[in-house]
Amino acid sequence: MLRQTTFGMTLSVIVLASSFMTVPIRRSDSTQTVAQTQQSIYSTIQASISQFNSSNAHLEKLVFEQINQYRVSQGLSQLTLDITISKQARIHSQNMASGKVKFSHHGFEERVKALPLKYESAAENVAFNIGYKDPSTQAIVGWLNSSGHLKNIQGEYTMTGVGVATNAKGEVYLTQIFIHTR
């Protein structure tokens, strides 16, 4: 089910980019106008990317906070957010969103081995959704209702990293990696 909010944002980006590409150019100053038009297109695309990245960063923060709230409610210790773990989680989400890899845990060992941390154990949760107003909460509800994902959330881990990526279709991919350091 595709919700209107997601569709509306995607459509507005396409319409804005299209309108800049069809600006008439006068012959006498066509070089300058083309350059200005290209800069306008570039600025629009950059603003759209920035908006998506800002939204993804917000979702990453929400996942981290909501998982810690759940852990505290269960008498478990809070996890520490680590930027290097988040980077690996984000790369995996970006690869799934772009279609480079299928929605899966494929490559998990490589992601964890790439971390400059000494660890005893590691786990990963991934989620995919589209059209929800709050994709982070939807992912967490799904994880909490799945025994395997719940085991990871409740595990004896000390650190975590969260990565979120959204593609042009509005599909949101979320990855959370859990680490128990030595």
Secondary structure, DSSP 8 states (H G I E B T S, - for coil): ---HHHHHHHHHHHHHHHHHHT----STTHHHHHHHHHHHHHHHHHHHHHHHHHHHHHHHHHHHHHHHHHHHHTT----EE-HHHHHHHHHHHHHHHHTSS-SS-TTHHHHHHTSSS-EEEEEEEEEEEES-S-HHHHHHHHHHTSHHHHHHHHSS--EEEEEEEE-TT-EEEEEEEEEEE-
